[in-house]
Amino acid sequence: MDLKSSFKSDLNKEQKLSTLLDECYKNYLKNYTYKRIHDLKSQLMGIDIIFTHKSSGNSFYIDEKAQLDYINDDLPTFAFELQYEKGGFLKKGWLFDENKSTNFYSLITGIYSDEPEKFTSCKITFVNREKLIELLSNKGINNSSLSAYIESNTAQNGKLIIDELNSKNEGYLFFSSSNKKEKPVNLILKLEFLLNENVGKRFC
């Protein structure tokens, strides 16, 4: 598949998923109104949707993250981006990017397509970004500590267990240096861990 057809395929998946997500938001977040954001500047700041509480008027910026590479599968984990390469340069991932305005991540997993050209079900886990960063910090995990692991394991490919997390129940680092062009390094976290620590809430 060439880059152009791959881009069209990804865009088609995103559009189909948005239709399903809109239904879920309307059904499960009835106390909120929401508006999808389409301008690139806001999206680059980590804002895909703005939710506004009908009573208080308080607004929250949502960054949607979907496991679109795993259709008809239900992974127990989610990848939080730490760094990647683009055009020969190292770029900072979205998790510890101070320029992001995100209040909540909308993590979409368990995406199933039981009908042709349609996504029929998914799981949505809202994760409070501030609480997540605080949880990680309390465990001794921050951008500096993870960068130290990355710099000490430049030849790593695949899973790397770190001292601060229980790899079975909480998470680990993952290097995709050989199978992905951008060579991302992600912090893989168990979704149940985030739910149990009250930084995430699942619906739909």
Buried (B, 14 or more C-beta within 10 A) or exposed (E): EEEEEEEEEEEEBEEBBBEBBEEBBEEEBEEBBBEEBEEEEBEEBBBBBBBBEEEEEEBBBBBBBBBBEEBEEEBEBBBBBBBBBEEEEEBBBBBBBEEBEBBBBBBBBBBBBEEEEEBEEBBBBBBBBEBBBEBBEEBEBEBEBBBEBBEEBEEBEEEBEBEBBEBEEBBBBBBBBEEEEEBBBBBBBBBBBBBEBEBBEBEB
